[in-house]
Amino acid sequence: MDIKLIAIDLDGTLLNSRKCLSDHNREALISCIRKGIHIVPCTGRTVDGIPDEVKEIPGIRYAITTNGAVVEDMKENVVIDTRMLNCDLALELLRFVDRFPVMYDPYIERRGITESRFMDHLSEYALTSQLQDLVRNTRDVYPNIIEFVEKARKPVEKINLFFGDMQERAELRAELEKRNDILVTSSISNNLEINALDATKGDAIIRLSSHLGISPSQTMGIGDGENDFTMILKAGVGVAMKNGSKELIEAADYVTETNDEDGVASVIRKLVLEMEL
């Protein structure tokens, strides 16, 4: 395959269940980079949430973050493209979700904004120990989230919601999806993610490939979750992990092994490098 850009989700895809990059996956990424192929982390995380073991691989330069809200050149520290929630819309949404028993945090300039009432009770929102560590490392604590956003007057990359009660999650999702001015997705079973309408991983791949002079047909997208669906559809080759959702697997061009079985390395070696793992 004439692949020039591979966009790869992190959680549940490139990283294993311990949130680590395996040696096999790392070696496959390096082999691609040596062939001149762009390896692009494509994640719901902010760029600060991309693990150093991924960012520090020589040749990984571009990143698609917060579900496609930001496309960034990490080497030059330059934002190439954004699709964010404006401040007023974000405030309206934050005031609305504040009525529900949910942990919420807006992402502004690479960081999640949270409060002690959430940070001190992460286990109540069904977060695994690994996810709790990630949250602590990527959030800044302020006395009041809404007051912070009011004073900052800055656009919001994404609003993330964590739930301890899945019935509450279903009810809030139903309410949010009545709107026609936002996009609601999910990356794990106990969260929801609110983005601007045109902030999707799939659209971001198209915008980045255009910036780099690469045809969409020369791109590959690899993912496992609901927020990867547009990436699977719009990349030239869409790859789903075996641990992915049923809908994603059905939509994919190819299904690879799970994230704990080096599925990323497997599909890259078979389809791009044309060799066995």
C-alpha positions in Angstrom: 0.0 0.0 0.0 1.2 3.5 -0.8 0.6 4.9 2.7 2.2 8.2 3.6 0.4 9.1 6.8 -0.8 6.8 9.6 -3.1 8.3 12.3 -3.2 6.2 15.4 -5.5 6.5 18.4 -3.7 6.1 21.8 -6.0 4.5 24.4 -7.2 1.1 23.5 -5.1 1.2 20.3 -1.4 2.1 20.4 -1.1 1.8 24.1 -1.8 -1.4 26.0 -4.1 -1.8 28.9 -1.4 -0.5 31.2 -1.3 2.7 29.1 2.2 1.7 27.9 3.8 1.6 24.4 5.1 -1.9 23.6 8.5 -2.6 22.1 6.8 -4.2 19.0 4.6 -1.2 18.4 7.5 1.2 18.9 9.7 -0.7 16.4 6.9 -0.6 13.8 6.5 3.1 14.2 10.2 3.7 13.8 10.3 1.5 10.7 7.5 3.6 9.1 9.3 6.9 9.9 12.4 5.6 8.3 10.4 5.0 5.1 9.2 8.6 5.2 5.7 7.8 6.5 4.2 10.3 8.9 3.1 8.8 12.2 0.4 10.9 13.8 -1.0 10.4 17.3 -4.8 11.0 16.9 -6.4 11.2 20.3 -9.1 12.6 22.5 -6.3 13.7 24.8 -4.6 17.1 24.7 -1.1 17.3 23.3 0.2 17.4 26.9 -1.5 14.1 27.5 0.4 12.3 24.8 3.0 10.1 26.6 6.6 11.1 26.3 7.4 7.6 25.1 5.4 8.4 22.0 6.2 12.1 21.5 9.9 11.5 21.9 10.2 9.0 19.1 12.4 10.8 16.5 10.2 11.8 13.5 6.9 12.0 15.3 6.1 15.6 14.6 2.3 16.1 14.0 -0.5 15.4 16.4 -4.3 15.4 16.1 -5.7 16.1 19.6 -9.0 16.5 21.5 -10.9 14.4 18.9 -9.8 16.7 16.0 -10.3 20.0 17.6 -6.5 20.8 17.3 -4.0 19.8 14.6 -0.5 20.7 15.8 3.1 20.7 14.6 4.8 19.6 17.9 8.3 20.2 16.5 7.7 23.9 15.8 5.1 24.3 18.5 2.6 25.7 16.0 -1.1 25.0 15.8 -2.0 24.2 12.2 -5.8 24.1 12.5 -8.5 24.3 15.2 -12.2 23.6 15.4 -13.2 24.6 19.0 -16.2 25.5 21.0 -16.5 29.3 21.4 -16.4 30.5 25.0 -20.1 31.4 25.2 -21.3 28.1 23.9 -18.9 26.3 26.2 -20.2 28.2 29.2 -23.8 27.4 28.3 -22.9 23.7 28.1 -20.9 23.8 31.4 -23.8 25.4 33.3 -26.2 22.8 31.8 -24.1 19.7 32.8 -23.4 21.2 36.2 -27.1 20.3 37.1 -26.2 16.6 36.8 -24.1 14.4 39.1 -21.2 14.2 36.7 -17.5 15.2 36.7 -16.8 17.7 33.9 -13.7 19.4 32.7 -13.2 21.7 29.7 -9.9 21.6 27.9 -8.2 25.0 27.3 -4.8 25.5 25.8 -3.8 21.9 26.2 -4.9 21.4 29.8 -8.0 20.1 31.5 -9.6 22.5 34.0 -11.1 20.9 37.1 -12.0 21.4 40.8 -11.1 19.7 44.0 -14.6 18.3 44.4 -13.9 16.2 41.3 -10.1 15.6 41.7 -10.5 14.4 45.2 -13.1 11.8 44.3 -12.0 10.3 41.0 -12.8 6.7 42.1 -16.5 7.8 42.4 -16.6 8.3 38.6 -15.6 4.8 37.7 -12.0 5.7 36.7 -9.4 3.0 36.6 -6.2 3.6 38.5 -4.4 4.2 35.2 -7.0 6.7 34.2 -6.8 8.4 37.5 -3.1 8.9 37.1 -3.7 10.4 33.6 -6.3 12.8 34.9 -4.0 14.0 37.7 -1.2 14.7 35.3 -3.3 16.5 32.7 -5.7 18.7 34.8 -5.2 22.0 36.6 -7.3 22.5 39.7 -9.1 25.8 40.2 -11.8 26.8 42.8 -14.5 27.0 40.2 -14.5 25.8 36.6 -17.2 28.0 35.3 -15.7 31.1 36.9 -12.3 30.2 35.4 -13.8 29.9 31.9 -15.8 33.2 32.3 -12.6 35.0 33.2 -10.4 33.3 30.6 -12.7 34.1 27.7 -10.9 31.5 25.6 -12.2 28.9 23.2 -12.6 25.3 24.5 -11.1 22.4 22.7 -13.4 19.8 24.3 -15.6 19.2 27.3 -15.0 15.8 28.9 -17.6 14.2 31.2 -17.1 11.2 33.6 -20.0 9.3 35.1 -20.3 7.0 38.1 -23.9 6.2 37.2 -24.5 4.9 33.7 -28.2 5.7 33.7 -27.3 9.3 34.3 -24.9 9.1 31.4 -27.6 7.8 29.1 -30.0 10.5 30.2 -27.5 13.4 29.8 -26.4 12.1 26.4 -30.1 12.0 25.2 -30.4 15.6 26.3 -27.2 16.8 24.7 -28.0 15.0 21.4 -31.2 17.1 21.1 -28.9 20.0 20.2 -27.7 20.7 16.6 -24.7 22.8 17.5 -22.4 20.2 19.1 -21.0 16.8 18.5 -21.3 14.2 21.3 -19.0 11.1 21.3 -17.4 8.7 23.7 -14.0 7.1 24.0 -14.7 4.8 27.0 -17.8 3.3 28.6 -18.1 5.8 31.5 -17.5 9.1 29.6 -18.9 11.5 27.1 -17.0 14.1 25.0 -18.5 17.3 23.7 -16.8 18.9 20.7 -17.6 21.5 18.0 -19.6 20.1 15.1 -16.6 19.9 12.7 -14.1 18.6 15.3 -13.7 15.0 14.3 -10.7 12.8 13.9 -11.6 12.0 10.3 -11.9 15.6 9.2 -8.7 16.4 11.0 -6.9 13.7 9.0 -8.1 15.2 5.8 -7.0 18.7 6.9 -3.5 17.5 8.0 -3.0 15.4 4.9 -3.9 18.4 2.7 -1.4 20.6 4.7 1.3 18.0 4.0 0.3 17.5 0.3 -0.8 14.0 0.8 -3.8 12.4 -0.8 -6.5 11.1 1.6 -6.2 7.8 -0.2 -2.6 7.6 1.1 -3.7 7.8 4.8 -4.5 5.0 7.3 -6.5 5.4 10.5 -6.3 2.9 13.4 -8.7 3.1 16.3 -11.0 1.2 18.7 -13.7 3.6 20.0 -16.7 5.6 19.1 -14.7 8.8 18.6 -12.6 6.9 16.1 -15.5 6.2 13.8 -15.0 9.2 11.4 -11.3 8.3 11.2 -12.1 4.8 10.1 -14.5 6.1 7.5 -12.4 9.0 6.0 -8.9 7.6 6.0 -7.8 5.8 2.9 -7.6 2.6 4.9 -9.6 2.3 8.1 -8.4 -0.2 10.7 -10.2 -1.3 13.8 -8.8 -3.1 16.8 -10.3 -6.5 17.8 -11.0 -4.9 21.2 -13.0 -2.1 19.4 -16.7 -1.6 19.3 -18.8 -3.8 17.1 -19.9 -0.8 15.0 -16.3 0.2 14.4 -15.2 -3.3 13.4 -18.1 -3.6 11.0 -17.2 -0.3 9.3 -13.4 -0.9 9.1 -11.5 -2.0 6.0 -9.3 -4.2 8.1 -9.4 -5.6 11.7 -6.2 -6.2 13.6 -5.2 -7.8 16.9 -6.1 -6.2 20.2 -4.1 -3.4 21.9 -2.6 -6.0 24.3 -1.5 -8.2 21.3 0.5 -5.4 19.4 -2.3 -5.0 16.9 -0.9 -1.7 15.6 2.5 -3.4 14.9 0.7 -6.3 13.3 -1.3 -4.3 10.8 1.5 -1.9 9.9 3.9 -4.8 9.2 1.3 -6.7 7.1 -0.2 -3.8 5.1 2.5 -1.1 5.1 5.8 -2.8 5.6 4.7 -6.1 4.0 6.4 -8.3 6.5 5.2 -10.5 9.4 5.4 -9.5 13.1 
